Amino acid sequence: MATLTYVYADSTAVLGPLATYAEPHCYDLCSEHSERLTAPRGWEVVRLAVDAGPARPSGDDLEALANAVREAARTPQRRKPAPAEQSGSGGVRETDLMEVARRGHLRVLRSPEN
C-alpha cells in the first residue's frame, strides 16, 4: 500500500508510505496499482521507500485499544421512558434496549433481558 500525492507546481507525482491522516489530494493505492503507476507525459514520478514489512503495534495503537475497552465497559444509567416512547403494539420499546457503548453516531445496544 502507498499514498499518491501530486505536486502540480513541479509536475511531479510522489508515491510514498501510507499517509497517517487524510489529505484532499492524496490517494491510497494497493500494492498492484502502486507498482504499475505511470504519470502524464512531461511529469516525473518520485517513489519514496515504502516499508513492505508487517506493521507492528505502536504505543498509540495499544493506548487506543485500552481506551476503547474502557469506553465499552462503562454502562450508562437507564432512564425512565417518556410516554411517547412506550410501545402499544406489544413489541420491544427502544427504551428496553440498554446502550452499552457509543462511538460517533453508532451505538452498541444490549438486548432486553427476558
Residue pairs with C-beta under 8 A, 6 or more apart in sequence:
1 18
1 28
1 29
1 30
1 31
1 34
1 50
2 15
2 16
2 17
2 18
2 28
2 29
2 31
2 34
2 50
3 15
3 16
3 17
3 18
3 19
3 26
3 27
3 28
3 29
4 13
4 14
4 15
4 26
4 27
4 28
4 29
4 34
4 37
5 13
5 14
5 16
5 19
5 23
5 25
5 26
5 27
6 12
6 13
6 14
6 25
7 13
7 14
10 44
11 42
11 43
11 44
12 39
12 43
12 44
12 45
12 46
13 37
13 39
13 43
13 44
13 45
13 46
14 45
14 46
14 48
15 29
15 34
15 37
15 45
15 46
15 47
15 48
15 50
16 47
16 48
16 49
16 50
17 48
17 49
17 50
17 51
18 28
19 26
19 28
29 37
34 50
37 45
38 45
39 45
71 101
71 103
72 100
72 101
72 108
74 101
75 98
75 100
76 98
76 99
78 95
78 98
79 95
81 93
81 95
85 93
85 94
85 95
86 93
86 95
87 93
92 112
96 112
97 109
97 110
97 111
97 112
98 109
98 110
98 112
99 107
99 108
99 109
99 110
100 108
100 109
100 110
101 107
101 108
102 108
